[in-house]
Amino acid sequence: MQVVFGGYGREQVHFVAPSADKLSDELDKFLSWFNTLPHQQDHIDLVIKAGIAHLWFVTIHPFDDGNGRLTRVITERVLAQSDDSAQRFYSMSAQILKQRNDYYKILERTQKGDTDITDWLVWFLQTLEQALIAAQTTPNTIVNKANFWQRHRLHALNAMQVNMLNILLTNFYGKLTTKKWATMTKCSIDTALRDINDLIEKGMLKKSDSLGRSISYE
């Protein structure tokens, strides 16, 4: 099994999994280690075990398809054991997908290197930290959004204004300008400016303190 990137004629092999005749033995070794109780593994920290399990299974790469998904499930299982809780408020899988380019780079570098996996574990722990930070940010965003709409619940708005405000309150990047508003709502510049000025009068938008030539809003 090979992991190959690149178009036809420009293929580049990034990883070659163990051959089929070794696969059964490699899986047996992995499962034996994975199912060993923590106190029988020199008290290995379960977060570290999650990182090792992730690297080990994705390196065995036993299936034609779905290896990445199953690897992330295995990782989440061990992290859940580490949390000792049925409730999960963060997702390592989602964070890995956000950082997939860095993920593939460190994975390839580790798989093609020697048996030292320190750099991989450092990357894994840093990514876990980012997952925890993202989990903390999400409820804060939800609370702030709910408070905003509660404060302005008596204002009459049109559908485009409501939609744009919800975008601004969640995952909007960059500066909001009249042109960007018009593009995102598929309306004219005049309509965009009218809706923006209406929100400014209602205290729901304000002009940004900008030194640039174009006016932006927040």
N, C-alpha and C positions, 0 to 999 in steps of 0.2 A: 504494500500500500504506500503510495506516494502522495505528498501534498505539493501540488504544482500551481504556480501562478504565471500569468502572462498569456497573451493571445497566441493563436496558431503560428508556429514557426519561431516564436520568441519565448517558448516555455522555459521556466526556471524551476528546478526541483528544490524546494525549501526543506523538505524532510522526507526521510525514508523510514517507514515503520519496520519493526522486526519481521522477519520472514514468516510465512505461514506455518512452517514446521516448528518454529519456536513459540508460536502464539499461545498455545494451550498452557505450556509451562510458565510463560511470563504472566498470564492471567492468574494461574494458580498461586504464584508467588505474591502477586498484588493483593488478591482476595484474602490470602492467609494473613498478610500484614495488616490489611485494612480492617479485618474483623477481630484482630487481637485487641483485648481490652487495654485501656490506657495505662493501668498500673502494671501491665506486663511488658510495657515498651519503655522502660526507664523513665517513666513519668513524662513522656513527650507531651508538650503543650498541644492541645487540640487545634489551636489556630495554625500552629506550625504543621501539624499533621494534615490539615486541610490543604495547605500549600504544597506539601509533598505529594499528597494523593492526586491533586490536580495535575501536577507535572508528570507524575508516573503514569496515570491512566491515559492522558492525551498522547504520551510518548509511545505507549503500547499500540494505541490507535487500532483497535481490533475490528471495527466495522467499516462497511463501505460508505456509510453515511451516518450522521448523528453523533459522531464522536465528541464534538465540541459541546453539544447540548447535554449529553450524558455526563461529560466531565464537570460541567457547571452544576449539575444536579448533585453529583458526588460531593463537590466542594460545599454546596449549601447544606448538605446533610451533616457534614462534620462541623461546620460552623454553628449549626443549630445545637449540636451536642455540646459544643463549647459554651454557648449561651445558656444552656440548661433551661430553656424556656420554649414553650409551644408557640409563643408570639414572636413574629419576625418583623422588625421595623426598618430593615435595610436589605439591599439586594447586591451581593457581590457580583452576581451574573450580569445585572444591568450595568454596573460600573465597568466591568471588563469589556462589555460591548461598546461602551462610550469611548474606551481607550484601546480599541482593537488594534490600531496600527502599532502602538507601543507594545501591546500584548504579543503580537506576532514576532516583533523584533527580539524581545527578550526571550521568547520561547525558542526561536531559531538559534539564537546565540547560545543558549543553555544546552540545547539538544546536540549542537555541533561542537560543544566544548568538551572539557574533561568532566570528571564526576563531581566537581564543586558546584553546588546549586545555591550558594550564598546570594549571588546577585538576583537570582530568580525569587528567593524568599523575601529579600528586601523589597523588590518590586511588588510582590504579592501583598505584603503588609502595608505598603504605602497606598496601594489601590484599595485595600480594605478600609484604611483610614478615610479615603475620599468617599467611599460608599457610606460610611457612618456620618460624615459631614453632610453629604447630600440628603441623607435621611432626616437629619436635624433641620435642614433648610426647608424641606417640603412642607412640614406642618406649620412652620413659621409663615410661609407664603400663603397657605390656606387661611390661617387666622387673620393675617393682614388683609387678605382679599375680602373675607367675611365682614371684618370691621369697616372696611371702606364702603361696602354696599349697605351696611346698616346705617352708617352716617348719612348716606345720600339716598335713602330709600324713598323719600318723598318727591324726588326729581323725576319729571317725565322725560324719557329719552327715546330716541328711535332705535331701530334694531342695529344699525351700523355703529352707533355710538356705544351701545351695550357690548357689541362684539369687540370693538377696538379697545375698550376699557378692560375687558377680560384678558385680552392679549397682553396689554401693558402691565397688568397685575400678575402675570404668570411667567411667560417665557419670551418677552420681547428683548431684542438685542439691538444696540446702537441707539441713535437719536431719532425721535419722532419728528418728522417735518410734514408740512402740508402736502408736499408731493408724495411722500411715502404713504400718508393716510389715503390719498386719492388712489394710489396704485393698489393698496391692499384691499380697499373696499370697492374698487372698480367704479369710482364716481369721478365727477369733474373736480378741478381745483377749487372752483367757487363753492361747490357743495361741501367739500372737505373743510374749507376755511370757515364756512358758516357753522358746521357741526363743532369744530374746534373752539370757535369763539363762544358758542353756546355753553360748552363745558367749562370754559374759563370763567364765564359769568356765574356759573353755578358752583364754582370752587372745586371742580373735579379735575381740572387740568390747570397748569400754569406754564408760563414761558420759562424756559431754562436760562440760567445765567451763563450765556454763551458769548465768547469773544469773536466767534466766527461771523461770516456775512449772512448766512442763512439762519432763520429763526427756528428754534426747536422747542418741543414741549415735553412736559413730564407730569 
